[in-house]
Structures are given as structure tokens and as C-alpha cells.
Amino acid sequence: MRIRRKAWARPELSACPYYISNPEQRRGHWTEVFGEKRPLHLDLGCGKCVFLAEAAHVQRDVNFLGIDISLDILGVARRNIAETFGQEEPDNVALCAYNIERLEQLFAPEEKVERIYINFCNPWPTARHHKRRLTHTRQLLHYKPLLAPGGEIWFKTDNDDLYLATRRYFAEAGFTVFLDTKDLHGEPGVENILTEHEVRFTEQGIATKALRARLPEEHA
């Protein structure tokens, strides 16, 4: 889905202290971006950041980097983060516009990610486009070097085919699935923060499918 161009997005992002306009130049220096060394979580295809804003607000001991390709969407994301934090300037949030297929270029070998979120990504239903899926085996193999030993990927979708395929992708890429559900909201006691898509789909009676997987502790 295309988002309309928002003339205000770029000026607002340029003035935003946690928008990173040159993310590749921060390679090896992400601790300096956040100002304090904390576990790093990535939100890939972060969209309007309803999820990231709430997650960062309640988990102050975690640094969150939201990545999306669209500056217009990131402009909306910045406003949502500002609304969630109010007068407070978040010190555990960063946003950048970047091609996720080149994610490895953003981090030095010693910079490790504890968790990656992939929420309601494009299912790319046509077979010839499956490799574009953010959860495809090819993509997961790109993420692996970024993850710390025991690092996790948390995935949510409304799409049955993508859910089933991602189960296979995790196995092919050497991840161990520790949560697998066709109805996340029906699982008692499971940690979950809603995304904007999740709210809408739930109102329509569409269940949220979820998978959570981790790398072996010996991964390096």
C-alpha cells in the first residue's frame, strides 16, 4: 500500500534528534547514537511505529531502532512516538530510512542485536516474489550474523500462507521456534504489544498468527 507524500515529513524528520539520516555512517557507533549501551531491538518495516512507540515507552532498558523505506511513513512514526512520550524526549529510540536487504551494512561485527521484530510485513503472495518476504530463508540468513547468541525474531501476521511458510523458513535457516500460535490473543500470559494493523484486523475478527524463534546459544 502506497502512502501519500507528506510535505511536512522531511522537515520534521530533519529536526528530529532521533532520526538518523546517514545510518551507514553510524556503523560501529550505535551506542553513541543512543547515549547508553542497552540491548538493541530492531523493528523491520516499522511503519507508523504504534508498536515501537509503546514498546520503547514501557521498556526503557532497551534501545529500539525502527527501519522503514518510506520517509513519509517515518514522518507519521515520529509523530506517534512524540505523542506516546509527551514532553519527554526518548533516549532509547532511533529511526532511519533504509533498504532492509542491505541491513548488514549498518552494523559492525561486534554490534549485536538481541531481538528483531517483523510485524505484518508484505506477504508477497505471488510465488516469484516470495524471496522479497522479510521472513524468507534468504533474508533470515542475512539477519543471522547480526543477532547475538540466543538472539530472537518475533513475527506476527494476519496471512495464513505467510505464517505457514515462515515456519518452514525458520527451520531452513537454523532457528528454533519457541512460540507458534494461530491465535496470539488467545494465548494466556503471552507478552504482546499491539500494532496498528493488529488493532484493525482484530476488530474485523481476523486472528493474529505469531511465531517467535531464536538462534542457538552457541551461534557466533
Biotite code that builds the C-alpha atoms (Angstrom):
import biotite.structure as struc

atoms = struc.array([
    struc.Atom([0.000, 0.000, 0.000], chain_id="A", res_id=1, res_name="MET", atom_name="CA", element="C"),
    struc.Atom([1.370, 3.396, -1.016], chain_id="A", res_id=2, res_name="ARG", atom_name="CA", element="C"),
    struc.Atom([1.205, 6.275, 1.422], chain_id="A", res_id=3, res_name="ILE", atom_name="CA", element="C"),
    struc.Atom([0.534, 9.775, 0.157], chain_id="A", res_id=4, res_name="ARG", atom_name="CA", element="C"),
    struc.Atom([3.508, 12.122, 0.128], chain_id="A", res_id=5, res_name="ARG", atom_name="CA", element="C"),
    struc.Atom([3.503, 14.308, 3.208], chain_id="A", res_id=6, res_name="LYS", atom_name="CA", element="C"),
    struc.Atom([5.256, 17.632, 2.659], chain_id="A", res_id=7, res_name="ALA", atom_name="CA", element="C"),
    struc.Atom([5.851, 18.074, 6.376], chain_id="A", res_id=8, res_name="TRP", atom_name="CA", element="C"),
    struc.Atom([7.524, 14.686, 6.913], chain_id="A", res_id=9, res_name="ALA", atom_name="CA", element="C"),
    struc.Atom([11.035, 15.517, 5.724], chain_id="A", res_id=10, res_name="ARG", atom_name="CA", element="C"),
    struc.Atom([11.379, 18.851, 7.568], chain_id="A", res_id=11, res_name="PRO", atom_name="CA", element="C"),
    struc.Atom([10.077, 17.283, 10.774], chain_id="A", res_id=12, res_name="GLU", atom_name="CA", element="C"),
    struc.Atom([12.439, 14.332, 10.459], chain_id="A", res_id=13, res_name="LEU", atom_name="CA", element="C"),
    struc.Atom([15.389, 16.635, 9.775], chain_id="A", res_id=14, res_name="SER", atom_name="CA", element="C"),
    struc.Atom([14.650, 18.427, 13.044], chain_id="A", res_id=15, res_name="ALA", atom_name="CA", element="C"),
    struc.Atom([14.142, 15.192, 14.983], chain_id="A", res_id=16, res_name="CYS", atom_name="CA", element="C"),
    struc.Atom([17.109, 14.283, 17.237], chain_id="A", res_id=17, res_name="PRO", atom_name="CA", element="C"),
    struc.Atom([16.472, 10.557, 16.939], chain_id="A", res_id=18, res_name="TYR", atom_name="CA", element="C"),
    struc.Atom([16.079, 10.423, 13.144], chain_id="A", res_id=19, res_name="TYR", atom_name="CA", element="C"),
    struc.Atom([19.307, 9.133, 11.591], chain_id="A", res_id=20, res_name="ILE", atom_name="CA", element="C"),
    struc.Atom([19.760, 10.499, 8.071], chain_id="A", res_id=21, res_name="SER", atom_name="CA", element="C"),
    struc.Atom([23.086, 8.727, 7.457], chain_id="A", res_id=22, res_name="ASN", atom_name="CA", element="C"),
    struc.Atom([22.717, 5.318, 9.118], chain_id="A", res_id=23, res_name="PRO", atom_name="CA", element="C"),
    struc.Atom([25.647, 3.635, 7.333], chain_id="A", res_id=24, res_name="GLU", atom_name="CA", element="C"),
    struc.Atom([27.973, 6.235, 8.872], chain_id="A", res_id=25, res_name="GLN", atom_name="CA", element="C"),
    struc.Atom([26.821, 5.101, 12.322], chain_id="A", res_id=26, res_name="ARG", atom_name="CA", element="C"),
    struc.Atom([28.202, 1.616, 11.734], chain_id="A", res_id=27, res_name="ARG", atom_name="CA", element="C"),
    struc.Atom([30.193, 0.707, 14.825], chain_id="A", res_id=28, res_name="GLY", atom_name="CA", element="C"),
    struc.Atom([28.823, 3.694, 16.752], chain_id="A", res_id=29, res_name="HIS", atom_name="CA", element="C"),
    struc.Atom([25.227, 2.806, 17.596], chain_id="A", res_id=30, res_name="TRP", atom_name="CA", element="C"),
    struc.Atom([25.875, 3.039, 21.336], chain_id="A", res_id=31, res_name="THR", atom_name="CA", element="C"),
    struc.Atom([26.796, 6.697, 20.791], chain_id="A", res_id=32, res_name="GLU", atom_name="CA", element="C"),
    struc.Atom([23.554, 7.257, 18.884], chain_id="A", res_id=33, res_name="VAL", atom_name="CA", element="C"),
    struc.Atom([21.516, 6.141, 21.884], chain_id="A", res_id=34, res_name="PHE", atom_name="CA", element="C"),
    struc.Atom([23.873, 7.545, 24.502], chain_id="A", res_id=35, res_name="GLY", atom_name="CA", element="C"),
    struc.Atom([23.792, 4.428, 26.650], chain_id="A", res_id=36, res_name="GLU", atom_name="CA", element="C"),
    struc.Atom([24.640, 0.800, 25.989], chain_id="A", res_id=37, res_name="LYS", atom_name="CA", element="C"),
    struc.Atom([21.495, -1.311, 26.288], chain_id="A", res_id=38, res_name="ARG", atom_name="CA", element="C"),
    struc.Atom([20.171, -4.401, 24.475], chain_id="A", res_id=39, res_name="PRO", atom_name="CA", element="C"),
    struc.Atom([19.303, -3.459, 20.889], chain_id="A", res_id=40, res_name="LEU", atom_name="CA", element="C"),
    struc.Atom([15.988, -4.407, 19.267], chain_id="A", res_id=41, res_name="HIS", atom_name="CA", element="C"),
    struc.Atom([15.189, -3.779, 15.585], chain_id="A", res_id=42, res_name="LEU", atom_name="CA", element="C"),
    struc.Atom([11.712, -3.154, 14.190], chain_id="A", res_id=43, res_name="ASP", atom_name="CA", element="C"),
    struc.Atom([11.950, -4.000, 10.483], chain_id="A", res_id=44, res_name="LEU", atom_name="CA", element="C"),
    struc.Atom([9.358, -2.293, 8.318], chain_id="A", res_id=45, res_name="GLY", atom_name="CA", element="C"),
    struc.Atom([8.389, -0.312, 11.402], chain_id="A", res_id=46, res_name="CYS", atom_name="CA", element="C"),
    struc.Atom([5.615, 1.593, 9.618], chain_id="A", res_id=47, res_name="GLY", atom_name="CA", element="C"),
    struc.Atom([3.840, 4.198, 11.721], chain_id="A", res_id=48, res_name="LYS", atom_name="CA", element="C"),
    struc.Atom([5.581, 2.965, 14.890], chain_id="A", res_id=49, res_name="CYS", atom_name="CA", element="C"),
    struc.Atom([2.476, 2.492, 17.010], chain_id="A", res_id=50, res_name="VAL", atom_name="CA", element="C"),
    struc.Atom([4.148, -0.704, 18.209], chain_id="A", res_id=51, res_name="PHE", atom_name="CA", element="C"),
    struc.Atom([7.657, 0.701, 18.585], chain_id="A", res_id=52, res_name="LEU", atom_name="CA", element="C"),
    struc.Atom([6.473, 3.806, 20.433], chain_id="A", res_id=53, res_name="ALA", atom_name="CA", element="C"),
    struc.Atom([4.688, 1.763, 23.082], chain_id="A", res_id=54, res_name="GLU", atom_name="CA", element="C"),
    struc.Atom([7.455, -0.840, 23.327], chain_id="A", res_id=55, res_name="ALA", atom_name="CA", element="C"),
    struc.Atom([10.126, 1.825, 23.828], chain_id="A", res_id=56, res_name="ALA", atom_name="CA", element="C"),
    struc.Atom([7.972, 3.688, 26.339], chain_id="A", res_id=57, res_name="HIS", atom_name="CA", element="C"),
    struc.Atom([7.488, 0.668, 28.595], chain_id="A", res_id=58, res_name="VAL", atom_name="CA", element="C"),
    struc.Atom([10.943, -0.895, 28.068], chain_id="A", res_id=59, res_name="GLN", atom_name="CA", element="C"),
    struc.Atom([13.336, 1.907, 28.954], chain_id="A", res_id=60, res_name="ARG", atom_name="CA", element="C"),
    struc.Atom([16.194, -0.557, 29.410], chain_id="A", res_id=61, res_name="ASP", atom_name="CA", element="C"),
    struc.Atom([16.154, -1.463, 25.683], chain_id="A", res_id=62, res_name="VAL", atom_name="CA", element="C"),
    struc.Atom([17.289, 0.561, 22.644], chain_id="A", res_id=63, res_name="ASN", atom_name="CA", element="C"),
    struc.Atom([14.902, 0.414, 19.666], chain_id="A", res_id=64, res_name="PHE", atom_name="CA", element="C"),
    struc.Atom([15.871, 1.087, 16.055], chain_id="A", res_id=65, res_name="LEU", atom_name="CA", element="C"),
    struc.Atom([12.929, 1.413, 13.666], chain_id="A", res_id=66, res_name="GLY", atom_name="CA", element="C"),
    struc.Atom([13.694, 0.951, 9.974], chain_id="A", res_id=67, res_name="ILE", atom_name="CA", element="C"),
    struc.Atom([11.390, 1.672, 7.045], chain_id="A", res_id=68, res_name="ASP", atom_name="CA", element="C"),
    struc.Atom([11.979, 2.581, 3.415], chain_id="A", res_id=69, res_name="ILE", atom_name="CA", element="C"),
    struc.Atom([9.476, 5.468, 3.331], chain_id="A", res_id=70, res_name="SER", atom_name="CA", element="C"),
    struc.Atom([10.253, 8.912, 4.735], chain_id="A", res_id=71, res_name="LEU", atom_name="CA", element="C"),
    struc.Atom([6.553, 9.754, 4.605], chain_id="A", res_id=72, res_name="ASP", atom_name="CA", element="C"),
    struc.Atom([5.719, 6.802, 6.857], chain_id="A", res_id=73, res_name="ILE", atom_name="CA", element="C"),
    struc.Atom([8.605, 7.661, 9.171], chain_id="A", res_id=74, res_name="LEU", atom_name="CA", element="C"),
    struc.Atom([7.205, 11.175, 9.466], chain_id="A", res_id=75, res_name="GLY", atom_name="CA", element="C"),
    struc.Atom([3.977, 9.690, 10.809], chain_id="A", res_id=76, res_name="VAL", atom_name="CA", element="C"),
    struc.Atom([6.049, 7.394, 13.026], chain_id="A", res_id=77, res_name="ALA", atom_name="CA", element="C"),
    struc.Atom([7.870, 10.356, 14.549], chain_id="A", res_id=78, res_name="ARG", atom_name="CA", element="C"),
    struc.Atom([4.561, 11.994, 15.439], chain_id="A", res_id=79, res_name="ARG", atom_name="CA", element="C"),
    struc.Atom([3.274, 8.787, 17.035], chain_id="A", res_id=80, res_name="ASN", atom_name="CA", element="C"),
    struc.Atom([6.435, 8.462, 19.118], chain_id="A", res_id=81, res_name="ILE", atom_name="CA", element="C"),
    struc.Atom([6.174, 12.100, 20.195], chain_id="A", res_id=82, res_name="ALA", atom_name="CA", element="C"),
    struc.Atom([2.547, 11.590, 21.193], chain_id="A", res_id=83, res_name="GLU", atom_name="CA", element="C"),
    struc.Atom([3.391, 8.498, 23.246], chain_id="A", res_id=84, res_name="THR", atom_name="CA", element="C"),
    struc.Atom([6.315, 10.120, 25.071], chain_id="A", res_id=85, res_name="PHE", atom_name="CA", element="C"),
    struc.Atom([4.633, 13.512, 25.515], chain_id="A", res_id=86, res_name="GLY", atom_name="CA", element="C"),
    struc.Atom([7.035, 16.242, 26.648], chain_id="A", res_id=87, res_name="GLN", atom_name="CA", element="C"),
    struc.Atom([9.785, 13.697, 27.239], chain_id="A", res_id=88, res_name="GLU", atom_name="CA", element="C"),
    struc.Atom([12.436, 13.196, 24.543], chain_id="A", res_id=89, res_name="GLU", atom_name="CA", element="C"),
    struc.Atom([13.075, 9.451, 24.147], chain_id="A", res_id=90, res_name="PRO", atom_name="CA", element="C"),
    struc.Atom([16.693, 8.397, 24.586], chain_id="A", res_id=91, res_name="ASP", atom_name="CA", element="C"),
    struc.Atom([16.135, 4.776, 23.588], chain_id="A", res_id=92, res_name="ASN", atom_name="CA", element="C"),
    struc.Atom([14.648, 5.311, 20.099], chain_id="A", res_id=93, res_name="VAL", atom_name="CA", element="C"),
    struc.Atom([16.217, 5.835, 16.684], chain_id="A", res_id=94, res_name="ALA", atom_name="CA", element="C"),
    struc.Atom([14.590, 5.882, 13.246], chain_id="A", res_id=95, res_name="LEU", atom_name="CA", element="C"),
    struc.Atom([16.127, 5.572, 9.811], chain_id="A", res_id=96, res_name="CYS", atom_name="CA", element="C"),
    struc.Atom([15.068, 5.112, 6.195], chain_id="A", res_id=97, res_name="ALA", atom_name="CA", element="C"),
    struc.Atom([16.948, 2.159, 4.753], chain_id="A", res_id=98, res_name="TYR", atom_name="CA", element="C"),
    struc.Atom([16.672, -0.846, 2.462], chain_id="A", res_id=99, res_name="ASN", atom_name="CA", element="C"),
    struc.Atom([16.326, -3.848, 4.776], chain_id="A", res_id=100, res_name="ILE", atom_name="CA", element="C"),
    struc.Atom([18.008, -6.100, 2.205], chain_id="A", res_id=101, res_name="GLU", atom_name="CA", element="C"),
    struc.Atom([21.232, -4.199, 2.979], chain_id="A", res_id=102, res_name="ARG", atom_name="CA", element="C"),
    struc.Atom([20.807, -4.392, 6.749], chain_id="A", res_id=103, res_name="LEU", atom_name="CA", element="C"),
    struc.Atom([24.241, -5.951, 7.267], chain_id="A", res_id=104, res_name="GLU", atom_name="CA", element="C"),
    struc.Atom([25.848, -2.681, 6.146], chain_id="A", res_id=105, res_name="GLN", atom_name="CA", element="C"),
    struc.Atom([24.553, -0.881, 9.239], chain_id="A", res_id=106, res_name="LEU", atom_name="CA", element="C"),
    struc.Atom([26.365, -2.844, 11.934], chain_id="A", res_id=107, res_name="PHE", atom_name="CA", element="C"),
    struc.Atom([29.968, -3.650, 12.773], chain_id="A", res_id=108, res_name="ALA", atom_name="CA", element="C"),
    struc.Atom([30.716, -7.305, 13.632], chain_id="A", res_id=109, res_name="PRO", atom_name="CA", element="C"),
    struc.Atom([30.876, -6.522, 17.355], chain_id="A", res_id=110, res_name="GLU", atom_name="CA", element="C"),
    struc.Atom([27.465, -4.802, 17.349], chain_id="A", res_id=111, res_name="GLU", atom_name="CA", element="C"),
    struc.Atom([24.887, -7.469, 18.096], chain_id="A", res_id=112, res_name="LYS", atom_name="CA", element="C"),
    struc.Atom([21.094, -7.340, 18.068], chain_id="A", res_id=113, res_name="VAL", atom_name="CA", element="C"),
    struc.Atom([19.142, -9.102, 20.805], chain_id="A", res_id=114, res_name="GLU", atom_name="CA", element="C"),
    struc.Atom([15.776, -9.158, 19.042], chain_id="A", res_id=115, res_name="ARG", atom_name="CA", element="C"),
    struc.Atom([14.216, -8.406, 15.655], chain_id="A", res_id=116, res_name="ILE", atom_name="CA", element="C"),
    struc.Atom([10.510, -7.643, 15.231], chain_id="A", res_id=117, res_name="TYR", atom_name="CA", element="C"),
    struc.Atom([8.771, -8.304, 11.909], chain_id="A", res_id=118, res_name="ILE", atom_name="CA", element="C"),
    struc.Atom([5.133, -7.291, 12.228], chain_id="A", res_id=119, res_name="ASN", atom_name="CA", element="C"),
    struc.Atom([2.536, -7.679, 9.455], chain_id="A", res_id=120, res_name="PHE", atom_name="CA", element="C"),
    struc.Atom([5.022, -7.413, 6.615], chain_id="A", res_id=121, res_name="CYS", atom_name="CA", element="C"),
    struc.Atom([4.042, -7.610, 2.951], chain_id="A", res_id=122, res_name="ASN", atom_name="CA", element="C"),
    struc.Atom([3.133, -11.288, 2.288], chain_id="A", res_id=123, res_name="PRO", atom_name="CA", element="C"),
    struc.Atom([4.194, -11.106, -1.379], chain_id="A", res_id=124, res_name="TRP", atom_name="CA", element="C"),
    struc.Atom([1.672, -13.818, -2.360], chain_id="A", res_id=125, res_name="PRO", atom_name="CA", element="C"),
    struc.Atom([2.959, -14.419, -5.907], chain_id="A", res_id=126, res_name="THR", atom_name="CA", element="C"),
    struc.Atom([5.468, -17.287, -5.959], chain_id="A", res_id=127, res_name="ALA", atom_name="CA", element="C"),
    struc.Atom([8.078, -15.421, -7.980], chain_id="A", res_id=128, res_name="ARG", atom_name="CA", element="C"),
    struc.Atom([8.097, -12.679, -5.310], chain_id="A", res_id=129, res_name="HIS", atom_name="CA", element="C"),
    struc.Atom([8.456, -14.921, -2.258], chain_id="A", res_id=130, res_name="HIS", atom_name="CA", element="C"),
    struc.Atom([12.145, -14.067, -1.886], chain_id="A", res_id=131, res_name="LYS", atom_name="CA", element="C"),
    struc.Atom([11.105, -10.495, -1.125], chain_id="A", res_id=132, res_name="ARG", atom_name="CA", element="C"),
    struc.Atom([9.386, -11.584, 2.068], chain_id="A", res_id=133, res_name="ARG", atom_name="CA", element="C"),
    struc.Atom([11.140, -10.229, 5.153], chain_id="A", res_id=134, res_name="LEU", atom_name="CA", element="C"),
    struc.Atom([10.913, -13.706, 6.693], chain_id="A", res_id=135, res_name="THR", atom_name="CA", element="C"),
    struc.Atom([12.143, -15.650, 3.664], chain_id="A", res_id=136, res_name="HIS", atom_name="CA", element="C"),
    struc.Atom([15.038, -18.027, 4.319], chain_id="A", res_id=137, res_name="THR", atom_name="CA", element="C"),
    struc.Atom([17.332, -15.805, 2.265], chain_id="A", res_id=138, res_name="ARG", atom_name="CA", element="C"),
    struc.Atom([16.501, -12.829, 4.483], chain_id="A", res_id=139, res_name="GLN", atom_name="CA", element="C"),
    struc.Atom([16.804, -14.802, 7.715], chain_id="A", res_id=140, res_name="LEU", atom_name="CA", element="C"),
    struc.Atom([20.310, -15.848, 6.708], chain_id="A", res_id=141, res_name="LEU", atom_name="CA", element="C"),
    struc.Atom([21.172, -12.152, 6.307], chain_id="A", res_id=142, res_name="HIS", atom_name="CA", element="C"),
    struc.Atom([19.874, -11.426, 9.802], chain_id="A", res_id=143, res_name="TYR", atom_name="CA", element="C"),
    struc.Atom([21.773, -14.260, 11.486], chain_id="A", res_id=144, res_name="LYS", atom_name="CA", element="C"),
    struc.Atom([25.200, -12.554, 11.616], chain_id="A", res_id=145, res_name="PRO", atom_name="CA", element="C"),
    struc.Atom([23.589, -9.534, 13.281], chain_id="A", res_id=146, res_name="LEU", atom_name="CA", element="C"),
    struc.Atom([21.995, -11.495, 16.111], chain_id="A", res_id=147, res_name="LEU", atom_name="CA", element="C"),
    struc.Atom([23.661, -12.225, 19.424], chain_id="A", res_id=148, res_name="ALA", atom_name="CA", element="C"),
    struc.Atom([23.858, -15.870, 20.537], chain_id="A", res_id=149, res_name="PRO", atom_name="CA", element="C"),
    struc.Atom([20.328, -16.737, 21.629], chain_id="A", res_id=150, res_name="GLY", atom_name="CA", element="C"),
    struc.Atom([19.014, -13.720, 19.694], chain_id="A", res_id=151, res_name="GLY", atom_name="CA", element="C"),
    struc.Atom([15.344, -13.788, 18.755], chain_id="A", res_id=152, res_name="GLU", atom_name="CA", element="C"),
    struc.Atom([12.986, -12.908, 15.914], chain_id="A", res_id=153, res_name="ILE", atom_name="CA", element="C"),
    struc.Atom([9.358, -12.122, 16.810], chain_id="A", res_id=154, res_name="TRP", atom_name="CA", element="C"),
    struc.Atom([6.966, -12.325, 13.861], chain_id="A", res_id=155, res_name="PHE", atom_name="CA", element="C"),
    struc.Atom([3.253, -11.520, 13.550], chain_id="A", res_id=156, res_name="LYS", atom_name="CA", element="C"),
    struc.Atom([0.905, -11.710, 10.557], chain_id="A", res_id=157, res_name="THR", atom_name="CA", element="C"),
    struc.Atom([-2.731, -11.967, 9.553], chain_id="A", res_id=158, res_name="ASP", atom_name="CA", element="C"),
    struc.Atom([-1.776, -14.002, 6.466], chain_id="A", res_id=159, res_name="ASN", atom_name="CA", element="C"),
    struc.Atom([-2.179, -17.785, 6.748], chain_id="A", res_id=160, res_name="ASP", atom_name="CA", element="C"),
    struc.Atom([0.149, -18.631, 3.864], chain_id="A", res_id=161, res_name="ASP", atom_name="CA", element="C"),
    struc.Atom([2.934, -16.372, 5.128], chain_id="A", res_id=162, res_name="LEU", atom_name="CA", element="C"),
    struc.Atom([2.575, -17.816, 8.621], chain_id="A", res_id=163, res_name="TYR", atom_name="CA", element="C"),
    struc.Atom([2.908, -21.400, 7.350], chain_id="A", res_id=164, res_name="LEU", atom_name="CA", element="C"),
    struc.Atom([5.770, -20.521, 5.023], chain_id="A", res_id=165, res_name="ALA", atom_name="CA", element="C"),
    struc.Atom([7.644, -18.692, 7.773], chain_id="A", res_id=166, res_name="THR", atom_name="CA", element="C"),
    struc.Atom([7.537, -21.806, 9.948], chain_id="A", res_id=167, res_name="ARG", atom_name="CA", element="C"),
    struc.Atom([9.462, -23.531, 7.165], chain_id="A", res_id=168, res_name="ARG", atom_name="CA", element="C"),
    struc.Atom([11.796, -20.578, 6.630], chain_id="A", res_id=169, res_name="TYR", atom_name="CA", element="C"),
    struc.Atom([12.836, -20.571, 10.293], chain_id="A", res_id=170, res_name="PHE", atom_name="CA", element="C"),
    struc.Atom([13.648, -24.284, 10.156], chain_id="A", res_id=171, res_name="ALA", atom_name="CA", element="C"),
    struc.Atom([15.624, -23.900, 6.924], chain_id="A", res_id=172, res_name="GLU", atom_name="CA", element="C"),
    struc.Atom([17.652, -21.028, 8.393], chain_id="A", res_id=173, res_name="ALA", atom_name="CA", element="C"),
    struc.Atom([18.554, -22.898, 11.578], chain_id="A", res_id=174, res_name="GLY", atom_name="CA", element="C"),
    struc.Atom([16.297, -21.103, 14.066], chain_id="A", res_id=175, res_name="PHE", atom_name="CA", element="C"),
    struc.Atom([14.424, -22.833, 16.882], chain_id="A", res_id=176, res_name="THR", atom_name="CA", element="C"),
    struc.Atom([10.759, -21.810, 17.197], chain_id="A", res_id=177, res_name="VAL", atom_name="CA", element="C"),
    struc.Atom([9.699, -21.386, 20.817], chain_id="A", res_id=178, res_name="PHE", atom_name="CA", element="C"),
    struc.Atom([6.245, -19.875, 20.242], chain_id="A", res_id=179, res_name="LEU", atom_name="CA", element="C"),
    struc.Atom([3.895, -20.935, 17.456], chain_id="A", res_id=180, res_name="ASP", atom_name="CA", element="C"),
    struc.Atom([0.251, -19.888, 17.511], chain_id="A", res_id=181, res_name="THR", atom_name="CA", element="C"),
    struc.Atom([-2.579, -19.267, 15.068], chain_id="A", res_id=182, res_name="LYS", atom_name="CA", element="C"),
    struc.Atom([-4.297, -17.006, 17.619], chain_id="A", res_id=183, res_name="ASP", atom_name="CA", element="C"),
    struc.Atom([-1.870, -14.891, 19.619], chain_id="A", res_id=184, res_name="LEU", atom_name="CA", element="C"),
    struc.Atom([-4.629, -13.131, 21.543], chain_id="A", res_id=185, res_name="HIS", atom_name="CA", element="C"),
    struc.Atom([-5.966, -16.487, 22.676], chain_id="A", res_id=186, res_name="GLY", atom_name="CA", element="C"),
    struc.Atom([-2.669, -17.397, 24.345], chain_id="A", res_id=187, res_name="GLU", atom_name="CA", element="C"),
    struc.Atom([-2.854, -16.567, 28.072], chain_id="A", res_id=188, res_name="PRO", atom_name="CA", element="C"),
    struc.Atom([0.075, -14.740, 29.612], chain_id="A", res_id=189, res_name="GLY", atom_name="CA", element="C"),
    struc.Atom([1.995, -14.125, 26.372], chain_id="A", res_id=190, res_name="VAL", atom_name="CA", element="C"),
    struc.Atom([3.747, -10.758, 26.166], chain_id="A", res_id=191, res_name="GLU", atom_name="CA", element="C"),
    struc.Atom([2.326, -8.718, 23.304], chain_id="A", res_id=192, res_name="ASN", atom_name="CA", element="C"),
    struc.Atom([2.098, -5.072, 22.241], chain_id="A", res_id=193, res_name="ILE", atom_name="CA", element="C"),
    struc.Atom([-0.443, -4.323, 19.519], chain_id="A", res_id=194, res_name="LEU", atom_name="CA", element="C"),
    struc.Atom([0.441, -2.823, 16.152], chain_id="A", res_id=195, res_name="THR", atom_name="CA", element="C"),
    struc.Atom([-1.901, -0.545, 14.192], chain_id="A", res_id=196, res_name="GLU", atom_name="CA", element="C"),
    struc.Atom([-2.606, -3.407, 11.754], chain_id="A", res_id=197, res_name="HIS", atom_name="CA", element="C"),
    struc.Atom([-3.281, -5.791, 14.611], chain_id="A", res_id=198, res_name="GLU", atom_name="CA", element="C"),
    struc.Atom([-5.898, -3.495, 16.116], chain_id="A", res_id=199, res_name="VAL", atom_name="CA", element="C"),
    struc.Atom([-7.700, -3.197, 12.780], chain_id="A", res_id=200, res_name="ARG", atom_name="CA", element="C"),
    struc.Atom([-7.571, -6.908, 11.961], chain_id="A", res_id=201, res_name="PHE", atom_name="CA", element="C"),
    struc.Atom([-8.757, -7.853, 15.446], chain_id="A", res_id=202, res_name="THR", atom_name="CA", element="C"),
    struc.Atom([-11.759, -5.550, 15.055], chain_id="A", res_id=203, res_name="GLU", atom_name="CA", element="C"),
    struc.Atom([-12.522, -7.417, 11.806], chain_id="A", res_id=204, res_name="GLN", atom_name="CA", element="C"),
    struc.Atom([-12.347, -10.770, 13.588], chain_id="A", res_id=205, res_name="GLY", atom_name="CA", element="C"),
    struc.Atom([-9.065, -11.813, 11.945], chain_id="A", res_id=206, res_name="ILE", atom_name="CA", element="C"),
    struc.Atom([-6.755, -13.732, 14.267], chain_id="A", res_id=207, res_name="ALA", atom_name="CA", element="C"),
    struc.Atom([-3.115, -12.754, 14.677], chain_id="A", res_id=208, res_name="THR", atom_name="CA", element="C"),
    struc.Atom([-0.740, -15.573, 13.785], chain_id="A", res_id=209, res_name="LYS", atom_name="CA", element="C"),
    struc.Atom([2.636, -15.443, 15.534], chain_id="A", res_id=210, res_name="ALA", atom_name="CA", element="C"),
    struc.Atom([5.993, -17.170, 15.575], chain_id="A", res_id=211, res_name="LEU", atom_name="CA", element="C"),
    struc.Atom([8.933, -16.484, 17.861], chain_id="A", res_id=212, res_name="ARG", atom_name="CA", element="C"),
    struc.Atom([12.268, -18.095, 17.140], chain_id="A", res_id=213, res_name="ALA", atom_name="CA", element="C"),
    struc.Atom([15.805, -17.909, 18.475], chain_id="A", res_id=214, res_name="ARG", atom_name="CA", element="C"),
    struc.Atom([19.319, -18.802, 17.475], chain_id="A", res_id=215, res_name="LEU", atom_name="CA", element="C"),
    struc.Atom([21.232, -21.455, 19.409], chain_id="A", res_id=216, res_name="PRO", atom_name="CA", element="C"),
    struc.Atom([23.308, -20.017, 22.262], chain_id="A", res_id=217, res_name="GLU", atom_name="CA", element="C"),
    struc.Atom([26.490, -21.286, 20.600], chain_id="A", res_id=218, res_name="GLU", atom_name="CA", element="C"),
    struc.Atom([25.810, -19.186, 17.483], chain_id="A", res_id=219, res_name="HIS", atom_name="CA", element="C"),
    struc.Atom([28.575, -16.725, 16.755], chain_id="A", res_id=220, res_name="ALA", atom_name="CA", element="C"),
])
